[in-house]
């Protein structure tokens, strides 16, 4: 017999998600989740989305637990746009009525500060934590300890990129002109390059000035997306590390803008990410 599953469709800068609340009772088993996600994320054949977010009760010191699956059914460690949708849903549906949320993720505990206006969440500021450039933690198969503005051969082309992990892995490629980038050609080749055993998110970035950039994204397990919060964070941290970007940067993505502010401690770089999230509709799925 089909099950009737309550869900919400949300997006953050066009990066869209199906939200399923399992904070009170599991409605989709662990074994079923990958198949469920890959089915319902199909555009034109189902609800359609870049991924599915499950809201679960906490297992540790957090207020609530965040899980995010890519459209192909694989689970991701973190998602900057997704966690803003998650936080808005949690607050506005009275699951947790706090303006500062402690959220458990596979990338560790994240603190989310909500901006509230008359009971609605207008934006969220997320402490994304510290980045790592260590190739063993990306992970990346190379003899180099870090891969910063290094060259990688991709299908006969020489690509200069920086690899960084901000809870999930990212390849940052700075270019002179985004219009010249073959995103759908190079994106999957870099994502699935043998040097990245767990695949990687790929971002091409054009620097407008030290406090402003434009970027496009090929997301691991998804493909081209209108925005990537962890990718924007990784981009600014990488640009700051190599001296190309300031501490505060406005990131222009196809779906909108994000504000990224970096901070440093003990030779490590972390960042805050701030942006909006939007409810599209609520529904009931027969599955």
Secondary structure, DSSP 4 states (H G I P E B T S, - for coil): ---EEEEEEEEETTEEEEEEEESSS--S-HHHHHHHHHHHT-TTTSS--SEEEEEE--SSSSSEEEEEEETTSPEES--HHHHHHHHHHHHHTTSS--SEEEEEETTEEEEEEEEEETTEEEEEEEEEEE-B-BHHHHT--SS-SB-SSEEEEETTEEEEEEEEESSSEEEEEEES-GGG--HHHHHHHHHT-TT-TT--EEEEEEEEETTEEEEEEEETTTEEES--HHHHHHHHHHHHHTTSS-SEEEEEETTEEEEEEEEEETTEEEEEEEE--EEEEEEEEE-
